[in-house]
Amino acid sequence: MDADVAFQRVAMLTAAGDLAGARSVVRSLGDRADAAGQALLAGRALRLAATLDRALGDTDDAVATARRAVEHATAAGDADLLTAAWAELGESLVVSGRAADGAAAYGHAAAHAGSPEKAAALHRMRSLADGDASPRIDDAARLLRDAREAVGAGAPGTVGAGAAGAAMHADLAFLAATRALDERDLPRALAEIRSARRHALDGRAVLPYIAAAVAESAVAELIGDDVAAYGSLATGYATVGDVVGKELSASTFEGPLVRLRERWGHDRFARAKRAYEDRRRRARVT
């Protein structure tokens, strides 16, 4: 099976929901390319295999495979692939609970980025992994563009190499949400952000998920839905804590929650929190 056919097969399997089958095909391609000394092809295939490892919850394999992808991308001297491989390694490390190492990997990705815009977005994703960006996050549209860049950095331009289904769906939803915000269509933006958030969670893409959660809160607040604005952050806090640990989750979400309380005052914040918790209790009962 040649490379183009293999990548097409991966795309078909991913679209059909067979991520394990897609991973098997692309990992085999990467191993064959490695043995043949084809560094560029091996790097492309292994970068995608790492994404699929992560989507399947195999975080240790994702980290190991992403490291191999970085090695081959370095040998090939391809800047776009280096950016993608380092970004995938960063995301895989964050998911595995190694946020500081993930932040360093995002820094390497930014160093190889092909445009100032992508480099800036990757630096901001590095800050998210470090837990020091949340106090500066107040622009939902910028957050979504950063999240799109982070998703895109892990998907080189070919159809096959960008075949991970959840990442592609998240990318499309982030794009639609950004356009809706640019057009000041806040209800549509909120719906698209929620879609992007679901797809980011499906793909275990922690940093794009965080960006979507904070952006969702900001847009819900603009619409006047206090319960959703609070709930987006509270749910994100719990979800990210389950995936990467409470320490990283706290460093990411406590800042936005504190600023929400400062803007609203104690009584308004308490009402939103109480309504959110009541809604969750009713949902558990039913």
N, C-alpha and C positions, 0 to 999 in steps of 0.2 A: 504494500500500500504506500503510494508516494505521499509527500507532505500535504499537498493540496487536498487530495482525497481524504486523508486522515483528518484534517481540520474540518472539512465538510461533514465528515462522519461525527465528529465531536459536536458540531453545531446541531446536527439532527438529534443526536442522543440527548443533548442538553435541553433542546426545545421540547422533547418528549418527556422530560423529567427524569431521565436515567442518568443522573450525575455520576453514579459509580461506574457505569459503562463508559461514559465519556472520559472519566479520569483514566480508566484502564487503557483506552485507545491512545490518549495523548501522552501518558507516561511511557507507554511502549515506544511511541515515536521519539520521545526525548531520549530514552535510553539507547535506541538505535543510532540516533544522531550523535550522541555522546561517544559511542563506540567507534563511529566513523570519523570522528574529529570535526564534525560540522557544528561549530560553536554557536553560530547564529540560530540555526534551526533548533538545536538542543535548548538554548536559552528561551526561545519563544515557547516551545512545547512545555518545558518544565515550569515556566512562569504560569502558564494556564493550568497545569496540573496542581500547582500550589493553591491557586484560587479554588479549584474544585475540592482539594483536600480540606480547605477552610470551610467551604460551603457544606461539606459532609460532616463537619465537626471534628476532623482529625487534625487538631492544631499542631501537634508535634511533627507530624508528617508535613504539614503546610510549611512550617518554619524550615525544616531540613530541605525540602524541595525548593523553596524560594532561595535558600542560600546557594544551592546548585545553579539555579537560574542566574543569580548574580555573578557567579564565577564564570559561567559561559558567556554572559553578556559582556563581562570585562574582557574576556579573551577575544570576543568578536569585535570589540571596540565600537559598538553601536549605541549611541547616546539615548535614542528613544527606548530601546530595550533595557538599557541600564536604569533609566527612570522608572519603567514599568516594573522591573524585577525588584529594585530597592523599595518601591512603594508597596508591592505585594509582601515583601519581607516585613516591612513596617507594620502593615495591617495584621499579618499573621502573628507577629510578636505581641501586639496589643491584645489580640484575642486570647493568646496563651497566658496573659497576665504579666507580661514583661514590658510594661509601658515605657520605661526609660530606654530600653534597647530599641523599641519600636520608634520612639521619637528620633533616635540617632539614625535609624534606617531611613526615615522620612527626610532627614536632613541630607543624606547622601542622594536620595531621589531628586531633591530640589537642586542639588549641585549639578546634576546632569540634564535638568529640564531644558526643553528646546525653546522656551519662550519665557520672558519675565513674568507673564501672567500665571503660567503653570508653576513656575518656581515659587512665586508668592503664595499661591494656593497650597502648595506642598509644605511650605514653611508654616503656614497657619495650621495645617493638619498636624505637623510636628508639635506645635504648641498645644493643640488639643490633647495629644498623647502625653505631653508633659504635665497637663493639668493646669496650665497657666494662661490659657486663652479665654476662658469663660468670662472673666471680668470685662473683656473688650468686645464681646459678641452682642451687638445690638442691632445689626443690620441684616434682616432676614434674607434679602436678595443676595447679598455678598456671601452669606453662609451657604446658600444653595449653590452658587457658582463655585465656591470652594469645594463643596461636596461633589459636584459634577467633575471637577478637575481631578479629585482624588479617585473617583471611580474610573475616569478616563485614563489616568496614569497607569492603571493596572490592565489596560486593554489596548494594545497596539492596533494600528489602523486596519489590519486585515480582518475579514469577516470571521475566519476560523479562530484567530487568536483572541478575539473579543467575544467568544461564544458563551461565556458563563451567563446563564439566563437571568439570575437575580440581579446581577450587576447591570446588564443591559436594560432591564425593566426599570431599575432605580435611576439609571442615567436618563432615560426618556422622561420619567416622572419629574426628576429634578429640573430638566429643561422646560417642561410644560409649566411647572410651578414658577420658575423664574420669569417666564414670559407673562404669566398671569399677574405676577407682582408688578412687572414693568407696565402693564396695562391697568393697574390699580383694580384688578378684579380679585378682591380678597377672598370671597367664598370659593372661587375656582382654585386659587392658589392654595388655600387650606386643604382642599380635597386632594390636590396633586402632591402636596407635601406629605400628607398621610399615606398616600400610595407609595411614594419614594421611601418613606420610613419603613413600611411593611416589607418592601423588597430588600432594603438594606439589612433588615433583621434576618430575612430568609437567607441572604448570602453571608451572614455573619460578618458584615462590614461595619465594624463598631464605630469608626470615626464618622463616616457618612450618616450612620444612624443617629449619633449624637447631634450632628449638625441639623438633621431634619427635626429632631425633638425640640431643640432650642428655637429653630425657625418656626415650628408649629405653634409654640407657646407665644412667640412674638406676634404672629398673624392673628391668632385667636384673641389676644389682648386688644389688638387694633379693631377687631370686629365687635368686641364687647362681651365675649364669652369668657368670663373669669374662670369658670369651672374647667373649661378646656385648657385655658392658659396655664393654670396650676397643674392640672392633671397630666398634661404633656410632659412637664418636667418631673413630676412625681413618678410617673410610669417609667420614664427614661432612667431615672435614678435606680429604680428597682431592677429593670431589665439589664442595664449595663453592669450593675452589681452582680447579677447572676452569671454573666458571661466572663467578666474580667476581674471581679472582686470589688468589694465595697470601697476600698481606698481610692482607686482611680475614679469610680463612679462619684464618690463624694467630692473629690477635687474638681470634677467637671460640672456637677449639677448644683452644688450648694451655693455657688456664687450667683447664678441666675435666680435661684429661689430667694436668696437674701435680698437681691435688688428688687424682685417682685414685691416682697413685703414692704420694702422701703418706699416704693412708688405708691402702693395701695394704702398703706397704713395697716395697723394691727387688725382692726375689725373687718375690713374688706377681705384681707388675706385669710383670716380665720373662717369667714363665711364660705369662701371658695373651697378651702381645704375641707371643711365639714361637709359641704355638698358633694365634693368628689368622693370622700370616704363613704358617705351614705349611698351614693350611686354604686360604688363597688360592693358594698354589703348586700344591696338588693340584687345585684347581678349574681352574687354567689348563692343567694337563697334560691333564685329562679334557675 
